[in-house]
């Protein structure tokens, strides 16, 4: 089953990285872009894990 991460989940997975840093990483292509469900943003957990394992995010 595919899991979606909220912003808070994403921060926890990335070790408490700050909001500005996360959005900068998205803008620079180091993290995948989020998608909206309703008014909230989500990230696919598999995409985040792939970005982390590819060492694009530290």
C-alpha positions as a Python dict, from the first residue, in 0.01 Angstrom:
ca = {
    (1, 'X'): (0, 0, 0),
    (2, 'X'): (134, 341, -95),
    (3, 'X'): (192, 579, 195),
    (4, 'X'): (174, 956, 176),
    (5, 'X'): (368, 1183, 407),
    (6, 'X'): (241, 1508, 552),
    (7, 'X'): (485, 1793, 596),
    (8, 'X'): (536, 1696, 962),
    (9, 'X'): (603, 1333, 860),
    (10, 'X'): (853, 1455, 600),
    (11, 'X'): (1032, 1673, 855),
    (12, 'X'): (1061, 1379, 1095),
    (13, 'X'): (1191, 1150, 819),
    (14, 'X'): (1455, 1409, 727),
    (15, 'X'): (1574, 1453, 1085),
    (16, 'X'): (1391, 1772, 1174),
    (17, 'X'): (1495, 1970, 866),
    (18, 'X'): (1344, 2320, 858),
    (19, 'X'): (1054, 2430, 639),
    (20, 'X'): (1262, 2673, 430),
    (21, 'X'): (1533, 2412, 370),
    (22, 'X'): (1278, 2150, 262),
    (23, 'X'): (1112, 2385, 14),
    (24, 'X'): (1452, 2495, -115),
    (25, 'X'): (1539, 2128, -172),
    (26, 'X'): (1210, 2084, -363),
    (27, 'X'): (1279, 2394, -573),
    (28, 'X'): (1632, 2273, -656),
    (29, 'X'): (1512, 1921, -747),
    (30, 'X'): (1673, 1744, -451),
    (31, 'X'): (1329, 1643, -320),
    (32, 'X'): (1021, 1557, -527),
    (33, 'X'): (743, 1811, -555),
    (34, 'X'): (444, 1756, -327),
    (35, 'X'): (90, 1710, -452),
    (36, 'X'): (-235, 1838, -309),
    (37, 'X'): (-526, 1646, -168),
    (38, 'X'): (-783, 1906, -74),
    (39, 'X'): (-584, 2194, 69),
    (40, 'X'): (-300, 1986, 216),
    (41, 'X'): (33, 1890, 62),
    (42, 'X'): (164, 1534, 60),
    (43, 'X'): (474, 1353, -60),
    (44, 'X'): (494, 989, -170),
    (45, 'X'): (704, 805, 87),
    (46, 'X'): (866, 592, -185),
    (47, 'X'): (980, 906, -370),
    (48, 'X'): (1132, 1052, -53),
    (49, 'X'): (1312, 727, 28),
    (50, 'X'): (1449, 716, -328),
    (51, 'X'): (1578, 1075, -299),
    (52, 'X'): (1741, 1001, 37),
    (53, 'X'): (1901, 677, -85),
    (54, 'X'): (2028, 854, -398),
    (55, 'X'): (2206, 1094, -160),
    (56, 'X'): (2044, 1402, -309),
    (57, 'X'): (1930, 1499, 41),
    (58, 'X'): (2140, 1482, 355),
}
